Amino acid sequence: MAFDGTWKIDRNENYEKFMEAMGIGMMKRKLGAHDNLKLTIQQNGDKFNVKEASNFRNIEIEFTLGVNFEYSLADGTELTGAWTLEGNKLVAAFTRKDNGKVLKATREIVGDELVQTYVYEGVESKRFFKR
């Protein structure tokens, strides 16, 4: 599948502003901007296994398209939501447990990159990964 593989962070756009909108403190934002995130994605039909490895944590997430699951961000923010497939793009809406606000996320392959886009409270950020 197109998303399968190991993806290493290459660059960010507006990521610190996004983290600020999420309520993440300055020190964690500075560290988060240089997390050296690596995603390993395996897709089997509508089931996904995603391993996230960074300077701060290593976790493994399993989800099925369209099925809600719980997820915690690196700063401890707890979310619930689901990924769906719209064309060739993974699309998600996650609701924060602490305030009920929605974080929207997409993952898509653009050229030879995996582009992950986040939108929260009107602030958009992109993270670009290369295999």
Residue pairs with C-beta under 8 A, 6 or more apart in sequence:
1 43
2 88
2 109
3 41
3 43
3 48
3 90
3 107
3 109
3 114
4 41
4 42
4 43
5 40
5 41
5 131
6 38
6 39
6 40
6 131
7 38
7 39
7 40
7 41
7 114
7 129
7 130
7 131
8 36
8 37
8 38
8 129
8 130
8 131
9 35
9 36
9 37
9 38
9 127
9 128
9 129
10 113
10 128
10 129
10 130
11 127
11 128
12 33
12 125
12 126
12 127
12 128
13 125
13 126
13 127
13 128
14 123
14 124
14 125
14 126
15 32
15 33
15 125
15 126
15 127
16 29
16 30
16 32
16 33
17 123
17 125
18 118
18 120
18 123
18 124
18 125
19 28
19 29
19 32
19 33
19 125
20 29
20 123
21 120
21 121
21 122
21 123
22 73
22 75
22 77
22 103
22 120
23 77
24 32
24 75
28 75
31 55
31 56
32 56
32 74
32 75
34 55
35 54
35 55
35 56
35 74
36 54
36 55
37 52
37 53
37 54
37 127
37 129
38 52
38 53
38 54
39 50
39 51
39 52
39 114
39 129
40 50
40 51
40 53
41 48
41 49
41 50
42 48
42 49
42 50
46 64
46 65
46 66
46 85
47 62
47 63
47 64
47 65
48 61
48 62
48 63
48 64
48 65
48 83
49 60
49 61
49 62
50 60
50 61
50 62
50 63
51 58
51 59
51 60
51 61
52 58
52 59
52 60
52 61
54 74
56 74
57 74
61 69
61 71
63 69
63 82
63 83
65 82
65 83
65 84
65 85
66 82
66 83
66 84
67 82
68 80
68 81
68 82
69 80
69 81
69 82
70 78
70 79
70 80
71 78
71 79
71 80
71 81
71 94
72 78
72 79
73 79
77 96
77 98
78 96
78 97
78 98
79 94
79 95
79 96
79 97
79 103
80 94
80 95
80 97
81 92
81 93
81 94
81 95
81 103
82 92
82 93
83 90
83 91
83 92
84 90
84 91
84 92
85 91
88 108
88 109
89 106
89 107
89 108
90 106
90 107
90 108
91 104
91 105
91 106
92 104
92 105
92 106
93 102
93 103
93 104
93 105
94 102
94 103
94 104
94 105
95 101
95 102
95 103
96 102
96 103
101 120
101 121
102 120
103 118
103 119
103 120
104 118
104 119
104 120
105 116
105 117
105 118
105 119
106 115
106 116
106 117
107 114
107 115
107 116
107 117
108 114
108 115
108 117
109 115
112 130
112 131
113 128
113 129
113 130
114 128
114 129
114 130
114 131
115 126
115 127
115 128
115 129
116 126
116 127
116 128
116 129
117 124
117 125
117 126
118 124
118 125
118 126
118 127
119 125
